[in-house]
Amino acid sequence: MSGSWWRDGVFYQIYPRSFQDSNGDGVGDLPGITARLDHLNGRDDSLGIDAIWLSPFYRSPMKDFGYDVSDYRDVDPAFGTLADFDRLLAEAHRRGIRVIVDLVPNHTSDEHPWFVESRSSTDNPRRDWYVWRAGRNGAPPNNWRSWFEGVGPAWTRDERTGEWYLHHFLPGQPDLNWWNEGVRAAMDGVMRFWLDRGVDGFRVDVAHGLVKDPRLRGNPRVRVFGRPAPRDRDLDEVHEVHRRWRRVIDEYPDRMAVGEVHVRDLRRLVRYYGRDDELQMPFNFHLLRQPWSAAGFRGVVDEWERLLPAHAWPNATLSNHDVVRHATRYGVERARVAAMLLLTLRGTPFLYYGEEIGMTNVPIPADRVVDVVGRDGERTPMQWDASPNAGFTSADPWLPVAADLGRVSVAAQRGDPTSLLSLYRRLVRVRRGSDALRRGAYRVLPSGPGVYAYERTAERERLVVVLNFTDRAQRLHLAVADTRLVLSTDPGRDAISERLTLGANEGILARAG
Ligand code: GLC
């Protein structure tokens, strides 16, 4: 069935700077990723994932480490060449791994030739590709703020013409003007360039933010949740652009896109599914924002399930390159039960590199900080083994490597059946072999406080998941007859009974009937 791979599969996000360095410059690269694909799929001891999302590897001055693109159609020399990309794609496909790439359409780098032309004069044909305005007596054109904490106004005055340009991130990341047809057509071309090369789809950066109020009216000063709505994001017209992209994607068989959509109101978030004519999925970041509580997670999942239109397919993620790793946010002792949650909910799971071994944020000394908004701790090198620099590089790594390599590395965990890596691997395999987990219905089950229980059912299969969110043992009565244990997060458990005591932070997956 068309579209089944991204519904059934498990995704894995790779931050290319930090996965594997192959040329000894301390920065990860595309040949490095290719060399590590066996970790992901193709062998008995692989994790077993089905698709990777690569954060940007395009030419970039690296002010935002690749999210400031100066050429959408080339690989930055730090990461390799287009030929390296083609090899990576072929090797991934050979192992049954699909590849989606990051599309960054909201802004370019200020070194992109489009912007260089645009800023050169007010009558340059590319002037209107970006958002330029006169200031208000020396102040920016309106009150919009950069979405990066600490940057201040979303406007910078350009000496050459005296006008201000819009940038919702760094001044080095000018926003494109999505009301301009030339911009829309150019980005279609970028998508086709990568689709023609054989990529399986896109993760679209800031997908909700492209289109801004054409009159540049300021944002309301006081906001009661969601209203009056801000005028610099989540406008109705952005859906028009998403429909256009969907038409481009649909020119190619079996491709997909998932959008980074930061919209807090779930009723507005589900609009991004359109009528199955927009991007296939918006990310649901609500799980990732939850504090660790059974009631909190249950509440978000239930609301999400209630609001999703029938054709819409959910997704789940707990970590990415923009947030503190969840083993740090929730505590490593909860990483196992978090893994069970992520891989048994209804919808496509997205893992972040290193979470399968329980990587935590690495403390970054002040003189090693490189990201403007402090996200270095969740972007440190992948921990392959206990050799110097974790097997990531032979040189000085661009960010410090963690100190806990004896326990938290692929080599330390690969052959250990009780490791977190083994648990992830088993969960992925159980999911792969289970219609109920991949495609089945979700229904919450009654449970005491601190416990989140649900069932997943398909035609001939019924699975029950019970997750203890507390660090106390919990006695419970499984109101489901004839259950057999499939998997516990506690490697010491080999059976369950109808009356059972779950250990602290324990989750179980059981088969009924
Ligand atoms: C997205 C990316 C983030 C980046 C920003 C600007 O939020 O996930 O890493 O800094 O867009 O491109």
Residues whose N, C-alpha, C, O or C-beta is under 5 A from the ligand:
A	BS01	GLC	D64 Y67 F169 D205 V206 D322
